[in-house]
Amino acid sequence: MNKKKVFAIALLSFQISFAQNTDQKPLTKEKNIEGVTITKTKKAVEQKADRTIFDFSEQPVLNSGSSLEGIKKLPGMVVTDIAGMMYQGKLLEVYMDGRPLNINSNELTAFLEGMPASAIERIEVITQPGAEFPATSGGAILNIITSKKSKSYLTATYSGGYRFSNYDKFRNKFNNSIVLNSKNKFFGWQLSAGQNYNESFNENKMDGLSTAFSDKYARSYFVKAATTFDIGPDRLLLNYDYNNSNSDAYSNSDGTFLIENPAGSNVFLPEKYTNLSKSKTKTDRNEFTATYQKKFDDKNKKLDLKFNFSNLNSQFNQNGVTELINYPGNPNYLDMKNSSNQKYYNFKVDYSQPINILDEGKISFGGLYEKTDFTTDYLDIKNLDYQRQTASTYAELNAKLKKFSFITGVRAENYDISGKSLNLNNQSWSDLKAFKRFELFPNASIQYDIAPSLYFNVNYNRKISLPSTSQLNPNNNTFQNPNVNIGGNPNIQPTIYNNFQAKLSAFDYAFISYDYSIVNDQVMMHVERDAYTMKQTNVNIDKLTQHSFNVGLPLPLMIFTKPLSEIMKFNFNPDKINFLYFYSGYQFQDIKEVLDKKGLWFFNISGQFILPYDIKVSPTFSYSTKGNYYFFRAEKPFMNSVDLNISKKFDNDRLSISLFANDIFNSSRMSVKTMNTNTPIYLNDRRDSRNFGISINYKIPTKNKLAKVEQNILNTENIKEESGSILNQNK
C-alpha cells in the first residue's frame, strides 16, 4: 500500500473511530423520550475553528490524578514555573465554567493540584477567542468545565484515588469526591464536593548560592453548588463555589551569604550558613454567580445577563532560624507574615440573533463592567492598594456563503488602573504607574470547508492581558532564606497581543497550524544576581515576536492488519480500535535582549491498545528539546516523561478502575540558565513527579430503568438536546 493510500485510510477511518472516545467505550449522553433511550455521542477530542475540546469525563488517562496532572498530558500543553501554562505557543488565561479564575502563578498551581481531575467534565482550549470574550483573554483561554447535564432522575458519581511516591521516603497522596445532580419540572440542581491530600517534596539549586529541600503537606477542599429555575420560558441559574487549602512546608537550606564581620566595621565577608524553617500557606476562595437567560420563540435568539463576585484571601507565614557554620550558637530568627485579599466584581450582557445576510448569518453584541480591588499586608502593615476597572462593549457578525464562513467583530474597552504602594524601608507611599486607556480590539476569521470534516481557517485577533494580582504582589509568598528574595512587581503593565493563525483540520483530530504573534510588554519572570543574593520578580519584555508550528496526526493500527475493502465497509466496532496519536510543535521567540536565539521542539505520543477482557492500556510519552523559553535556555528538557494507564470497566460500565504510573523513568527536571544577563544564572528544580496509584470512578445505580449507557454508537441517533447544564454558563 503506497503512502497516499495509508494517509487517506488513516484520516477516513478516524472520522468514525475517533468520533467517540480514544480511551474508553463510546461516551454517550442520554435522553428519555416515552420509554426510549436515545444517545448522543461525545468525542474525546474535537477540533473547532476557534478551539480544541478535550473530554475528561470518561478518559482514565486524563482523570486519574489531579487536575494539573491531567492538563499536563494534553498534546500541545506546556506547564512551567517560569511562564505558567502555554498551549501551542500561547500563554493561557484560565477560566472555570466560563468565568475567569483571576488567579495565577503558585496560587493557580495549588488550586489545580488540589482539585481531582475526575471533577472535570471537559476542557476547552480557545485558541482564537472572538469579540464576545473579554479582550483580557490575552493569547488564549483554557476553560475548565465541571458541569454535567442534569437528568430527570437522581444521578450520583463517586471518584477516589490513591497514589504514592518513594524517593528519600514514602509519600502518600489521595483524593475523594462526589457529584450529585437531578432535576424536576420546576428546577435542576447539582452538588459536588471533594478533598485532596498530597505529600510531596521540592528540591532546588540556585547558581551555587543556595540549595534547598522542602517537605510539603497540602490539604485542600472544594464545594460546588448550582441550581437552575425555569421562570416561564426563561431560566435563572445560581452558582456558588468554595475552595480552601491549608498547606505546610518544612524546609532546610544551606549556602553562602555576606555578613558584616566584625559588627559595625562596614566590612562584609562571605560566610556559609544553614537554615531551617516552617511555612504555612492558607487560601480561601468564595465565588457567587447569578445568570438570567431570556428565551425567545426563535431558539437561535438569546439574551443572557450575568453577575459574578469572587473573593480570594491568602496568607503565607514562615518561621525559621539561620546558623552560621563558623559561628555556632548565635542564631538569626526569621518571622515573616504576609497576606493578600482580592475582590472581583463582574456584570455582563450578551445578546445574539439570526440576521438575513448571504446564505445565513448571526449578529451578537453586549457589554461588560468589571472591577478588581487588591490589597497586600506585610507583618500586618498594608503595603499595596491596587484597583482596576474595565468597561467594554462589543459587536460581532457571523455569516456563511456556500463553503465559506466569516466572522468579524470589534471590542472596545476602557481601562482605569491605579494604586499606591508603601516603601517599607522609609515608610513612604508612592503612586503606581497608572494605566488609563481606551483600546479597540478587532478580530476576523475566514473558513473554507474543503470537504465534510475537512476545513482551512485563517484568523486574526488583537488582545490584551492584565497582570494577575499574584504577579503584582510585592511580598514573598513562597520561600525565603538569606540568599533568596522573591516578590512581585506592582508596576508591571498590561500586555498587548496581535495574533495571526492559519490552520488545516481534518476529522476532528488531524491538523496542521502556523501561529504568529507580535507581543508588546509581555510579563515575564526575571532573575538577577547581586554578589551573594538572588532576586526574583516580574518585568515587562518591551517587544517580542513568536512563531509556532503545530501538527497532530492520528494513526489507527488497523491499516496494517485489515484489507482496504474491509476498512471501507466500516465493518468494525470503533470502540475496539488500537491507535497512536502523534503531536509535534515548534516554538521560536525573537527577543532583542536575547542574542543567542534557539527554538524549542515539543513532542507527544499517546496511544490506546485493547487487550483481552477489554482491558485498555494507554501510554503517553512527552518530550521537548533544549532551547529558549523567554529569558531562559532549557539545559534539560522541560518535558521528558513516560506515563502509563491501565483501565477496565465493570458492572455494566458503572465502575471504572485504573492503575497508573506517572514519569516512570523519573526523568522530569527543570534545569535552565538565564539568557538576558551578562553572566548566565543557573536554576535547577526537582519534584517527586514519579508516582504510582489507583483511581476509581463509580456511577451509583439509579432506580430508573432507562438510565443506562448505550454502547454501540453505530446504531445510535444524534438528536439536538435542550440545554440542561446548570454549571456551564459560557457561550
C-alpha positions in Angstrom: 0.0 0.0 0.0 1.5 3.3 -1.0 1.9 6.3 1.4 -1.0 8.2 -0.1 -3.4 5.3 0.5 -2.2 4.8 4.0 -2.7 8.5 4.9 -6.1 8.6 3.2 -7.3 5.5 5.1 -5.9 6.8 8.4 -8.0 10.0 8.0 -11.1 8.2 6.7 -11.1 5.6 9.5 -10.6 8.2 12.1 -13.6 10.1 11.1 -15.5 7.2 12.6 -13.2 5.7 15.1 -12.4 9.0 16.8 -16.0 10.2 16.8 -16.2 8.6 20.2 -13.5 8.1 22.8 -9.9 7.5 22.4 -9.6 5.8 25.7 -13.0 4.4 26.7 -16.1 2.8 25.2 -18.3 5.2 23.4 -19.2 8.1 25.6 -22.9 8.8 25.5 -25.4 11.4 26.7 -28.9 10.2 27.4 -32.3 11.5 26.8 -35.6 9.7 27.8 -38.5 10.0 25.4 -41.5 7.8 26.1 -39.5 4.9 27.3 -36.9 5.0 24.6 -33.2 5.7 25.4 -31.6 8.0 22.8 -28.0 8.7 23.0 -25.7 11.4 21.7 -22.0 10.7 21.0 -19.3 12.6 22.9 -16.0 13.0 21.3 -12.7 12.6 23.2 -11.2 15.4 21.2 -13.0 17.9 19.0 -11.3 20.4 16.7 -13.3 23.5 16.0 -12.4 26.7 14.2 -11.6 28.6 17.3 -11.0 25.9 20.0 -10.0 22.4 20.8 -12.2 20.4 23.2 -10.9 17.6 25.4 -13.3 15.3 27.1 -12.1 14.3 30.7 -15.2 12.6 32.0 -14.5 9.1 30.7 -10.8 9.1 30.0 -8.8 7.5 32.8 -5.5 8.6 31.2 -6.6 12.2 32.0 -8.8 11.9 35.0 -6.8 9.6 37.3 -4.8 12.1 39.2 -5.0 15.8 40.0 -6.4 18.4 37.5 -2.9 19.7 37.0 -1.5 16.2 36.1 -4.4 15.7 33.6 -3.9 19.1 32.0 -0.1 18.5 31.6 -0.9 15.4 29.5 -2.9 17.3 26.8 -1.0 17.3 23.5 0.5 20.8 23.0 0.3 21.8 26.6 3.4 23.1 28.4 3.3 23.9 32.2 6.4 25.5 33.8 7.2 27.6 36.9 8.7 30.2 34.6 5.7 31.2 32.4 2.8 29.3 33.7 0.6 27.5 31.2 1.1 27.6 27.4 -0.8 25.8 24.7 0.8 25.6 21.2 2.9 28.6 22.0 0.2 30.8 23.5 0.0 31.8 27.2 -3.3 30.8 28.7 -5.9 32.7 30.7 -7.5 30.1 33.0 -11.3 30.0 33.2 -13.6 27.7 35.1 -17.2 27.1 33.8 -16.9 30.1 31.6 -15.7 32.5 34.3 -12.1 33.8 34.8 -10.4 32.4 37.9 -8.4 35.5 38.3 -5.5 33.6 40.0 -2.1 32.8 38.6 1.3 31.5 39.5 1.7 29.5 42.7 -2.0 30.0 43.7 -3.2 28.5 40.4 -0.8 25.6 40.7 -2.0 24.9 44.3 -5.7 25.3 43.1 -5.3 22.7 40.3 -3.2 20.3 42.3 -5.9 20.3 45.0 -8.8 19.6 42.5 -9.1 16.0 41.3 -9.2 15.6 37.5 -12.3 13.4 37.9 -14.2 16.6 38.8 -13.7 17.9 35.3 -16.2 17.2 32.6 -14.2 18.6 29.7 -11.6 21.3 28.9 -11.9 23.8 26.1 -8.7 25.5 24.8 -10.0 28.5 23.0 -7.0 29.5 20.8 -8.9 32.2 18.8 -11.3 33.9 21.2 -13.6 36.3 19.4 -15.1 39.7 20.3 -17.7 38.1 22.6 -14.9 37.1 25.0 -13.2 39.9 27.1 -10.1 41.3 25.3 -8.3 40.5 28.5 -8.2 36.8 27.4 -4.7 37.5 26.1 -3.2 34.8 23.9 -5.8 32.1 24.5 -8.2 30.7 27.1 -8.2 27.4 29.0 -11.8 26.9 30.1 -12.3 24.1 32.7 -15.9 22.8 32.5 -17.0 21.0 35.7 -20.7 20.9 34.8 -22.8 17.8 33.9 -26.2 17.6 32.3 -28.9 17.4 34.9 -31.3 14.4 34.5 -34.9 13.9 35.5 -33.6 11.2 37.9 -31.0 11.5 40.6 -27.5 10.6 39.5 -24.5 10.2 41.8 -20.9 9.6 40.9 -18.1 8.8 43.4 -14.5 9.3 42.4 -11.5 8.4 44.6 -7.8 7.8 44.1 -4.6 6.9 45.9 -1.1 7.4 44.7 2.4 7.3 46.3 6.0 8.2 45.6 9.1 6.8 47.1 12.2 8.8 46.9 14.0 9.5 50.1 10.9 8.3 51.9 7.3 7.1 51.3 4.8 9.9 50.5 1.1 9.5 50.2 -1.5 11.3 48.0 -5.2 10.7 48.0 -8.4 12.3 46.9 -12.2 11.7 47.2 -15.1 13.5 45.6 -18.8 13.0 44.8 -21.2 14.6 42.3 -25.0 14.6 42.7 -27.4 16.1 40.3 -31.1 15.9 39.4 -34.0 18.0 38.0 -37.8 18.1 38.0 -40.3 20.3 36.1 -39.5 23.3 38.4 -35.7 23.3 38.8 -32.5 21.4 38.5 -29.6 21.1 40.9 -26.1 19.9 41.2 -23.8 19.5 44.2 -20.2 18.3 44.1 -17.7 18.2 46.9 -14.2 16.7 47.5 -10.9 16.8 49.2 -7.3 16.2 48.3 -4.2 15.4 50.4 -0.8 15.5 48.9 2.6 14.8 50.4 5.4 16.0 48.2 8.9 17.4 48.1 10.7 20.1 46.2 14.5 20.5 45.7 16.1 23.5 44.1 19.5 24.8 43.5 20.2 28.5 42.6 23.5 29.2 40.9 25.7 27.7 43.5 24.5 30.2 46.1 21.7 28.2 47.7 20.4 24.6 47.9 17.0 24.0 49.5 14.9 20.9 50.2 11.2 21.2 51.2 8.8 18.6 52.5 5.3 19.7 51.7 1.9 18.6 53.1 -1.0 20.0 51.2 -4.7 19.7 52.2 -7.5 21.2 50.1 -11.3 21.0 49.9 -13.9 22.2 47.5 -17.7 22.5 47.2 -19.6 23.5 44.1 -23.4 24.0 44.2 -25.7 25.0 41.4 -29.4 25.4 40.8 -31.4 26.3 37.7 -35.0 27.6 37.9 -37.5 27.8 35.0 -39.4 31.1 35.1 -41.9 30.6 32.4 -39.9 30.2 29.3 -36.9 31.9 30.9 -34.2 30.5 33.1 -32.4 31.6 36.3 -29.0 30.0 37.2 -27.4 30.3 40.6 -23.8 29.0 41.3 -21.7 29.0 44.5 -18.1 27.7 44.6 -15.9 27.4 47.7 -12.2 26.3 47.7 -10.0 26.0 50.7 -6.3 25.0 51.0 -4.1 24.6 54.1 -0.5 23.6 53.4 2.6 23.2 55.4 6.2 23.1 54.2 9.3 22.1 56.2 12.5 23.3 54.6 16.2 23.1 55.1 18.7 25.1 53.0 22.3 26.0 53.0 24.5 28.4 51.1 26.8 31.4 51.3 25.9 35.0 52.0 27.6 38.2 53.1 27.7 39.2 56.8 29.2 42.2 58.5 32.3 41.0 60.4 33.1 42.3 62.8 29.9 44.1 63.6 29.9 47.8 62.9 33.0 47.6 60.7 31.1 48.0 57.4 33.2 45.1 56.1 31.2 42.3 54.7 32.7 38.8 54.2 31.1 35.6 52.8 30.1 33.0 55.3 28.4 29.6 55.0 25.0 29.1 56.7 22.3 26.6 57.3 18.6 27.5 57.6 15.7 25.5 59.0 12.2 26.9 58.5 8.5 26.0 58.5 6.0 27.8 56.4 2.2 27.7 56.2 0.0 28.8 53.3 -3.8 29.3 53.6 -6.2 30.3 50.9 -10.0 30.7 50.9 -11.9 31.4 47.7 -15.6 32.1 47.5 -17.5 32.8 44.3 -21.1 33.5 43.6 -22.7 33.8 40.1 -26.3 34.6 39.0 -27.3 34.3 35.4 -30.7 35.1 33.8 -31.4 33.7 30.4 -34.2 35.2 28.4 -35.8 32.7 26.0 -37.4 33.6 22.7 -39.7 31.8 20.2 -36.7 31.7 17.9 -34.3 29.4 19.6 -31.4 31.0 17.8 -32.0 34.3 19.6 -30.8 34.7 23.1 -30.2 37.2 25.9 -28.0 36.5 28.9 -27.4 38.7 31.9 -24.8 37.6 34.4 -23.4 38.9 37.7 -20.3 37.4 39.3 -18.5 38.1 42.6 -15.4 36.3 43.9 -13.2 36.9 47.0 -9.8 35.3 47.5 -7.9 35.5 50.8 -4.3 34.3 51.0 -1.9 34.0 54.0 1.7 33.0 54.0 3.7 32.6 57.2 7.3 31.5 57.5 9.3 31.0 60.7 12.9 30.0 60.5 16.3 30.1 62.1 19.7 30.6 60.4 23.0 29.4 61.9 26.5 30.4 60.7 28.6 27.3 60.4 31.8 29.0 61.6 30.0 30.9 64.4 27.6 28.4 66.0 25.4 29.4 68.9 24.4 32.8 67.5 21.2 32.1 65.5 19.3 34.6 63.5 15.5 34.2 63.6 13.0 34.9 60.8 9.3 35.6 61.5 7.5 36.5 58.2 3.8 37.0 57.9 2.3 38.1 54.5 -1.3 38.2 53.4 -3.5 39.4 50.5 -7.1 40.0 49.7 -8.7 40.2 46.2 -12.3 41.2 45.5 -13.6 40.8 41.9 -17.0 42.1 40.6 -18.3 41.4 37.1 -21.6 42.2 35.2 -22.1 41.3 31.6 -24.9 41.3 29.0 -24.8 39.2 25.8 -27.4 39.3 23.0 -27.5 37.4 19.7 -30.0 36.8 16.9 -30.0 35.5 13.4 -29.9 38.0 10.5 -30.7 37.7 6.8 -27.2 38.0 5.2 -25.6 35.9 2.5 -26.8 32.3 3.0 -27.2 32.7 6.7 -25.9 34.9 9.5 -25.9 35.9 13.1 -25.1 39.1 15.0 -24.0 39.4 18.6 -23.4 42.3 20.8 -23.1 43.0 24.5 -21.3 44.9 27.3 -19.2 44.2 30.4 -18.2 46.0 33.5 -15.7 44.5 36.0 -13.8 45.8 39.0 -10.9 44.4 41.0 -9.7 45.5 44.4 -6.5 44.1 45.7 -4.6 44.7 48.9 -1.5 43.2 50.5 0.0 43.2 54.0 3.5 42.6 55.3 3.7 41.8 59.0 0.2 43.3 59.3 1.2 46.5 57.6 -0.6 47.3 54.4 1.9 47.9 51.6 -0.2 47.7 48.4 -3.6 49.2 47.5 -4.5 48.4 43.9 -7.7 49.0 41.9 -8.7 48.4 38.3 -12.0 49.0 36.4 -12.8 47.9 32.9 -15.9 48.9 30.9 -16.4 47.4 27.5 -18.8 46.7 24.6 -18.6 44.5 21.5 -20.3 43.6 18.3 -19.6 40.5 16.2 -21.1 39.3 12.9 -21.1 35.6 11.7 -22.1 34.7 8.1 -21.9 31.8 5.6 -21.7 31.8 1.9 -21.7 28.3 0.3 -18.4 26.7 1.6 -17.2 29.9 3.3 -17.7 31.0 6.8 -16.9 34.6 8.0 -16.5 36.1 11.5 -15.7 39.7 12.0 -16.0 41.8 15.2 -14.6 44.5 17.3 -14.4 45.1 21.1 -14.0 48.5 22.7 -12.5 48.5 26.3 -11.7 51.3 28.6 -9.2 50.7 31.4 -8.7 52.6 34.6 -5.9 51.0 36.6 -4.2 52.8 39.6 -3.0 52.3 43.1 -0.2 53.0 45.6 2.5 51.1 47.3 4.4 51.5 50.6 8.2 51.5 50.7 8.8 49.6 53.9 12.4 51.0 54.2 11.3 54.6 54.5 7.6 54.1 55.3 6.6 56.4 52.3 3.7 55.8 49.9 4.1 56.3 46.2 1.6 56.1 43.3 1.8 53.1 40.9 2.3 53.6 37.2 -1.3 54.1 36.1 -2.9 52.6 33.0 -5.8 54.7 31.8 -6.5 53.9 28.2 -9.3 53.3 25.7 -8.5 50.5 23.2 -10.1 48.8 20.2 -9.7 45.0 19.7 -10.7 43.8 16.2 -11.0 40.2 15.2 -11.6 38.4 11.8 -11.8 34.8 10.6 -12.4 33.1 7.3 -13.0 29.4 7.0 -13.3 27.3 3.8 -14.9 23.9 4.0 -12.8 21.8 1.6 -14.9 18.7 2.2 -17.0 17.3 5.1 -14.9 17.3 8.2 -12.0 19.0 6.3 -11.5 22.8 6.5 -9.0 25.5 6.3 -9.1 28.6 8.5 -7.2 31.9 8.8 -7.7 34.1 11.8 -6.6 37.5 13.3 -7.3 39.0 16.7 -5.9 41.7 18.9 -6.0 41.0 22.7 -4.7 42.3 26.0 -3.6 40.6 29.2 -3.8 42.4 32.5 -1.2 41.4 35.2 -2.6 38.9 37.7 -2.6 40.0 41.3 -0.1 37.3 42.2 2.3 38.9 39.7 1.7 42.3 41.3 2.1 41.2 45.0 5.3 42.8 46.3 5.6 40.3 49.2 7.3 37.0 49.3 4.7 34.2 49.4 6.7 31.0 48.7 10.1 30.7 50.4 12.9 32.9 51.7 16.3 32.4 53.1 19.4 34.7 53.4 20.2 34.3 49.6 16.7 34.3 48.1 14.4 37.3 47.7 11.1 36.5 45.8 8.4 39.0 45.1 6.1 40.6 42.5 6.2 43.9 40.9 3.2 46.3 41.4 4.3 48.5 38.4 4.2 45.9 35.6 2.0 46.9 32.7 -0.6 45.0 30.6 0.5 43.0 27.6 -0.8 43.6 24.1 -1.1 40.8 21.6 -1.6 40.7 17.8 -2.3 37.1 16.9 -2.4 35.5 13.4 -3.2 31.9 12.6 -3.6 29.6 9.6 -4.9 26.1 10.3 -5.9 23.0 8.3 -8.1 20.5 10.2 -9.4 17.0 9.3 -11.9 14.7 11.0 -11.6 16.4 14.4 -8.1 15.0 15.2 -5.6 15.6 12.3 -4.5 19.2 12.0 -1.6 21.4 11.0 -1.3 25.1 12.0 1.0 28.0 12.0 0.7 30.9 14.5 2.5 34.2 14.5 2.2 36.8 17.4 3.5 40.3 17.9 3.6 40.9 21.6 4.3 44.2 23.5 5.1 44.3 27.2 5.0 40.6 27.9 5.1 39.9 31.6 7.9 37.5 32.5 9.8 36.2 35.5 13.1 37.9 35.9 16.1 36.6 37.9 19.2 38.7 38.7 22.2 38.1 41.0 23.9 40.7 43.1 27.0 39.1 44.6 25.6 36.6 47.2 21.9 37.5 46.8 19.4 36.2 44.2 16.3 38.3 43.4 13.3 37.0 41.5 10.5 39.3 40.4 8.4 40.1 37.3 9.2 42.6 34.5 7.8 43.6 31.1 9.6 42.5 28.0 9.4 45.5 25.7 8.6 43.6 22.5 8.9 40.1 21.1 7.6 38.1 18.2 6.7 34.5 18.4 6.4 31.7 15.8 4.6 28.4 16.5 4.2 25.5 14.2 2.0 22.5 15.3 0.8 19.3 13.7 -1.3 16.4 15.1 -1.8 13.1 13.3 -3.8 10.0 14.3 -2.7 6.6 13.2 -5.2 3.6 13.6 -3.2 0.4 13.7 -5.8 -1.5 11.7 -4.4 -0.1 8.4 -1.6 -2.6 8.8 -3.7 -5.7 9.5 -7.0 -5.3 7.6 -7.6 -5.1 3.8 -8.7 -1.8 2.3 -12.0 -3.4 1.2 -13.0 -4.3 4.8 -12.0 -0.9 6.1 -14.0 0.9 3.5 -17.1 -1.1 4.6 -16.7 0.2 8.2 -17.2 -3.4 9.2 -15.8 -2.9 12.7 -16.6 -1.7 16.2 -14.9 1.7 16.7 -14.5 1.0 20.4 -12.0 -1.7 19.6 -9.6 0.5 17.7 -5.9 0.4 18.6 -4.3 3.7 17.7 -1.4 6.1 18.2 -1.7 9.8 18.2 1.3 11.9 17.2 1.7 15.6 18.1 4.7 17.8 17.4 5.1 21.6 17.9 7.9 24.1 17.3 8.2 27.4 19.1 10.6 30.2 18.4 10.7 33.5 20.3 12.6 36.5 18.9 13.5 38.8 21.9 16.1 41.6 21.3 17.5 41.1 24.8 18.4 37.5 23.9 21.2 37.3 21.4 21.7 33.5 21.2 18.2 32.5 19.9 17.2 28.9 19.6 13.8 27.4 19.1 12.1 24.5 21.1 10.5 21.4 19.7 7.8 19.6 21.7 6.7 16.0 21.1 3.8 14.0 22.5 2.8 10.4 21.6 -0.3 8.8 23.1 -2.0 5.6 22.3 -4.7 3.0 23.1 -4.2 -0.7 23.0 -7.1 -3.2 23.6 -6.1 -6.3 25.5 -8.2 -9.4 26.2 -11.2 -8.9 28.5 -11.5 -5.3 27.3 -8.5 -4.1 29.3 -7.2 -0.8 27.9 -3.6 0.2 28.0 -2.9 3.9 27.4 0.8 5.0 27.3 1.9 8.7 26.9 5.3 10.0 26.1 6.2 13.7 26.3 9.5 15.2 25.4 10.9 18.6 24.5 14.3 19.6 23.1 16.7 22.2 24.6 16.1 25.7 23.5 15.0 29.2 24.6 11.9 29.9 26.7 11.6 33.7 27.0 14.6 34.8 29.1 15.8 31.3 29.8 17.5 28.4 28.0 16.5 24.9 28.9 19.6 22.9 29.8 17.4 19.8 30.2 14.0 19.1 28.6 11.1 20.9 30.2 9.1 17.8 29.2 10.6 14.3 29.5 8.2 11.7 30.9 6.6 8.3 30.2 3.2 7.7 31.7 1.1 4.6 31.7 -2.6 3.9 32.4 -4.3 0.5 32.5 -8.1 0.6 32.9 -11.1 -1.6 32.8 -14.9 -1.2 33.4 -17.1 -3.5 35.4 -20.7 -3.7 36.5 -22.2 -2.7 33.1 -19.6 0.0 32.8 -20.7 1.7 36.0 -17.4 1.0 37.8 -14.1 2.1 36.2 -10.8 1.2 37.8 -7.5 2.5 36.6 -3.9 1.7 37.6 -1.4 4.3 36.6 2.2 5.3 36.8 3.4 8.9 36.1 7.0 9.7 35.0 8.0 6.0 35.2 11.7 6.7 34.5 12.0 9.6 36.9 13.2 11.9 34.1 11.3 15.1 34.8 13.5 18.0 35.7 13.7 21.8 35.3 17.2 23.0 34.6 17.6 26.4 33.0 20.1 29.2 32.6 19.3 32.9 32.0 20.0 34.4 28.6 19.5 38.1 29.4 22.3 38.5 31.9 25.9 39.2 31.3 26.8 36.0 33.2 24.4 33.1 33.0 22.5 32.3 36.2 21.7 28.6 36.6 18.5 27.3 38.2 17.6 23.7 38.9 14.4 22.2 40.3 13.3 18.7 41.0 10.0 17.3 42.4 8.5 13.9 43.1 7.0 13.6 39.7 7.3 9.8 39.6 4.2 8.3 41.4 2.1 5.2 41.2 -1.6 4.8 42.1 -5.1 3.6 41.6 -8.2 5.6 40.6 -11.9 4.6 41.0 -15.0 6.1 39.4 -18.4 4.6 40.3 -21.7 5.7 38.9 -24.2 4.8 41.7 -27.1 2.8 40.2 -30.4 4.6 39.7 -33.9 3.0 40.0 -34.8 4.5 36.7 -34.6 1.6 34.2 -33.9 3.9 31.3 -30.8 5.4 32.9 -28.4 3.2 31.1 -25.4 3.8 28.8 -25.8 2.7 25.2 -22.5 1.2 23.9 -22.8 0.9 20.2 -22.5 4.3 18.5 -23.1 2.8 15.1 -26.8 2.3 16.0 -27.5 5.5 17.8 -29.3 8.6 16.8 -27.9 12.1 17.2 -30.5 14.5 18.3 -30.4 18.1 19.5 -30.6 18.2 23.3 -32.1 21.0 25.2 -29.5 22.8 27.3 -29.7 21.2 30.8 -26.3 22.3 32.0 -26.5 24.0 35.3 -22.9 25.0 35.7 -21.7 25.7 32.2 -22.6 29.3 31.6 -20.0 30.1 29.0 -21.0 31.0 25.4 
